[in-house]
């Protein structure tokens, strides 16, 4: 999982952990080389050495300032410093140490207090990612296949979670928390294809400190993705949405093809996601990381929804969302690694989540 997060999603904290593992492996290689002098063993050692050196270097991390050049080695050093504490915690866990149990109970108690929620009778899932909240409250945890939204980073994975909601295996209740994390994604990209299903199949119950609690409807509300228009997307140019919004929930599928160089780079390194900039009706402008694979699977682009109160308003089509309507957006490629372009111009398909009764509450 660490390697996947480091080199598929390519987040710097996970990459530093993975690199630390690589360096440990490198330190052990001379021992293997000394003990086994066969040609096969040394060939394997040589391949491992080459791969370790290759993946240990974060050559496609974007560096915005000179200070960030020190971030990566400092994270690796931190992992080595923390090694003793982590090994001790692992031993305590395996041995069933009472100290470990007490520390775990304290952490869960803090998580529970920080995320106040009511008693729930029935199965529970949580969006986008903090499954420890469900565990801390002792709920009957019934997660979707990709149990943390940021891990559904490919279209196939996001679609798998959306399909899960249509089955009887979906949880009775969902806890919908603020759609924000350290990676700076556009909020509604988290499990983007699932949101029309969530709006259709669940109804809001209560808003708490720990999130918006929604309950599965006895009968899902019908809806359709009504096509609005299909337009070409030119990198760096604005696309006007002012005629497509107007109290509508606008769903977008954005296809951003790779250049031949981008396809080649993707074989060896994760390509850095483009930046999505939205211009809101209230006059503000915000920019976010927007992985191309998730944009392709589809997401709610307007209104701009991030906080739990805004998610609640999305269920009821509240006028409170009017200032958050997206009037225009643009996409640019971030080139802070290798100089050749990775993406080329693409297409945008716009839909309206069309249901006259989404605001109905049973």
Order of alpha helices (4+ residues) and beta strands (2+ residues): alpha-alpha-alpha-alpha-alpha-beta-alpha-beta-alpha-beta-alpha-beta-beta-beta-beta-beta-alpha-beta-beta-alpha-beta-alpha-beta-beta
